[in-house]
Amino acid sequence: MAKKMFASLGILVVLLLSFGITSATEFQLDIIGGTLIGEAGDIIPFTVNLTSNETNEVYVNWTTTNPERITSLAEANNYTAGNSHTVSGFNLTIPTSGTSVTIKAHVYDASTLTELYVISEQVNFQVTPTSDTLCELEGYTEKGKLEITDFDVNNNGEGKDDEWQYLDQIEIQVEVENTDNDDDIEDVEVMIMILDNKIEDDGNDITNDFDIDDEVLDDIGKLKDGDQETVTFIIDELPSDLDDGTYYMYIMAYEDGNEANQCASEIDSGDYYFEFTVESVDYEESIVVRGSEFENIINTYCGQQNLEIVIPVYNLGEDDEEKILVNLYDSEMGIDEYIIIDDLDNGDREVITFFINIPSELSKEKYTLDVIVSFDWDDDEDDEDPLSYDEETSDTSIRLNILGCKAPTPTITANLESSAQVGQDLVVKAKITNNGKTNDFIISASDFDSWASMVSINPQTTSIEKGEFQEVLITLSPMEAGSQSFKINTIVDGSSHEQTISVNITEKPGIFGFASEMNNVIFYTVIGIVALLVLIFLVLIVKISKRTPSA
């Protein structure tokens, strides 16, 4: 009996020992690097660390309970017993939701291929929110009762609404509605942003490059329940130094200070951006006359002197231009004037001004001034000769409307508003009084060429009511001293009238010219002091002579 009990006890001890050894076998699986972070759809590789105290060589096969998420697994392989192993070859596709997926390690005895155990481990991940809209990019969500109900882009220049050209004038109209039927929304604002790529593709904000008048419009203010309001973003001239290519425009309407609850950036049925292109120009079309300063219709009259013609010239190409020759030409009026522009770099502009004289006798009511621009200059050639340039643009012209030559009867008076001195601008304020019916007037100056040059006349054209007057500032640059004169010319209803104005121009003060700057009081005071000093000096001489004894 004792032997049986001892034998049974021995078997039990062996079983317990065997159980204890089996229980002591450990297999640990760790994800290296911790939580994986990425946007939905990103494929992120990761590695695991295997640790086992199994005494025999083991064979490990990998599976996953989420095959649609872990798209690749490490190859099955043998692992040396009792060591730690780093295993790569895993790829996790970040899903749109959830926080983890599961992988399994099936451990086999390498010699018998007997499965010893299976261990599972979670691969933890964090989904980074994807920004597709301007609201999301600014840190908010599409939320609230604001809605962009209309969005229009109008190109008022040479290009199309979605194909812009340099110097185009662009209007972007945005209509915003408060769809809440009960509550007003305070402080509604609308923001525009232009990127060089889509938001989800990490586009860069380049709004400042487009010279938009205002990037945030707060014109709407309070938007009552159910109401709609429209704001307009304006690009006066599409900058000529922009890179050509594709751009993306985003709009966001929001309540200032409450963006987390009121933000909308959908502009049209699920679209959150407007795609457009900026087109480059061919070299032969790169130098142009265009811009807000350019007037292609000008009213003038027979005999007008020094009519101001402003010509803005742009370089829209990629090449710098060393010289550009601009010619203003009309054979019928005998006008053939040239101005040279030096060093006009790509993207830059230069504004030049011609002053032309209109013949006193003209037979037509309309004339055309051609603006001819020559560029691509041949070095070392005569820069005043159009034949020295290889390229030319001649599709720009100015229409001159000749209003007539009959003299109206305005009253013209003038006052000097500055000093009258060589080397300083001479400013004369003229007062033009309309003694007839309400009409349009053209103002100019003449007969000053021998002693001064023209600086400006402001305004050159104006409408004056019956019995009212208009003040006009005429600025000349005197070059010669003396008694000088010039004429103020006006034209109304095709008739011209002139008034002669006389001025006395003084020399520019030199080292001995101080007396001319003194007023009469100071001048005579100085003379008196000098006379007094002379008198005192004479008295002293007399006294000294009386005290001197005779020989």
ABEGO torsion letter per residue (X at the ends): XAAAAAAAAAAAAAAAAAAAAAAABBBBBBBBGEBBBBBBGBBBBBBBBBBBABABBBBBBBBBABAAABABBBBBBBBBBGBBBBBBGBBBBBBABEABBBBBBBBBBAAAGBBABBBBBBBBBBBBBBBABAAAAAGBBBBEABBBABBBBBBABABBAABBBBGBBBBBBBBBBBABAABBBBGBBBBBBBBABBAAAGBBBAAAAAGBABABBAAAEBBBBGBBBBBBBBBABBBAABBBEBBBBBBBBBBBGAAAABBBABABGGBABBBBBBBBBBAAAABBBBEAABBABBBBBBGBBGBBBBBBBBBABABBBABBBBBBBBAAAGBBBBBBBBGBBBGBBBBBBBBBBBBABBABABBBBBBBBBBGBBBGBBAABAAABABBBAABBBBBBBAEABBBBBBBBBBBABBBBBGBBBBBBBBBBBABBBBBBBBBBBGAAAABBBABBOBABBBBBBGBBBBBBBBBBBABBEBBBBBBBBBBGGBBBBBBBBBBBBBBBBAAAAAAABBAAAAAAAAAAAAAAAAAAAAAAAAAAAABBBX
